[in-house]
Amino acid sequence: MIKAEKLSKTFTVHKKAPGLMGSMKSLIFREKIQREAVKGATFEVHEGEIVGLVGANGAGKTTLVKMLAGIRQAATRACWDIARGNATTASDARSR
């Protein structure tokens, strides 16, 4: 069984004004904004279950799978692989 609780991931992106002048200004003066890709995802997958992720473009499906696989670090994370007895939290991932 795989269990995930409160998975979240936030990215910092740069805001750009429209047009050529906006692009030129953003090279020097960048305004940073926080964008949430995944917010509080909680679920369980039991042995033998088949699961699919469905959502619109930009909904965070790929980010969620990457966090579960350990490719991308989650801001908040608690995952368990009960079959193998592994537990991973955000602090565990940072210490690797």
C-alpha positions in Angstrom: 0.0 0.0 0.0 1.2 3.5 -0.8 -0.1 6.3 1.4 0.5 10.1 0.8 -0.6 12.8 3.1 -0.7 16.6 2.4 1.7 16.7 -0.5 2.4 20.2 -1.6 4.7 21.9 -4.0 5.2 25.6 -4.8 7.3 27.1 -7.6 8.7 30.6 -7.9 8.0 32.1 -11.3 8.7 35.5 -12.8 5.9 37.8 -13.9 6.4 39.5 -17.2 4.6 42.5 -18.6 3.2 42.0 -22.2 5.0 43.1 -25.3 8.6 43.7 -26.3 9.2 46.4 -23.7 7.8 44.2 -21.0 10.3 41.5 -22.0 13.2 43.9 -22.0 12.1 45.3 -18.5 11.8 41.8 -17.1 15.5 41.1 -17.9 16.4 43.8 -15.4 13.5 44.1 -13.0 11.9 40.8 -12.2 8.8 40.4 -10.1 8.6 37.0 -8.4 5.3 35.3 -7.6 4.6 32.0 -5.9 2.5 29.4 -7.9 1.2 26.3 -6.2 1.5 23.2 -8.5 0.2 20.7 -5.9 -1.8 21.7 -2.8 -2.5 19.2 0.0 -2.8 16.0 -2.0 -3.8 13.1 0.2 -4.6 9.5 -1.0 -4.0 5.8 -0.5 -3.3 3.1 -3.1 -3.8 -0.4 -1.9 -2.1 -3.5 -3.3 -3.6 -4.6 -6.6 -5.4 -1.3 -7.3 -5.0 0.5 -10.6 -4.9 4.3 -10.4 -5.1 7.0 -13.0 -4.4 10.8 -12.6 -6.9 12.9 -14.6 -6.8 16.7 -14.8 -6.5 19.8 -17.0 -3.2 21.0 -18.4 -1.1 22.6 -15.6 -3.1 20.8 -12.8 0.1 19.3 -11.3 -0.2 15.6 -12.4 3.4 15.3 -13.5 4.7 17.2 -10.4 2.7 14.8 -8.1 4.1 11.7 -9.8 7.7 13.1 -9.6 7.3 13.8 -5.9 6.1 10.3 -5.2 9.0 8.9 -7.2 11.5 11.1 -5.3 12.6 13.0 -8.5 11.2 16.3 -7.2 11.3 17.5 -3.6 7.9 18.3 -2.0 7.5 21.4 0.2 5.5 19.2 2.6 5.6 15.5 2.3 4.7 12.3 4.1 4.7 9.1 2.0 4.6 5.5 3.1 5.3 2.4 1.2 3.7 -0.1 3.6 4.7 -3.2 1.7 8.4 -2.3 2.0 8.2 -0.6 5.3 9.6 2.7 3.9 8.6 6.1 5.2 9.7 9.3 3.6 9.1 12.9 4.9 10.3 16.2 3.6 13.1 16.3 6.1 14.3 12.8 5.0 14.4 13.9 1.4 16.5 16.9 2.2 19.0 15.0 4.1 19.9 12.7 1.2 
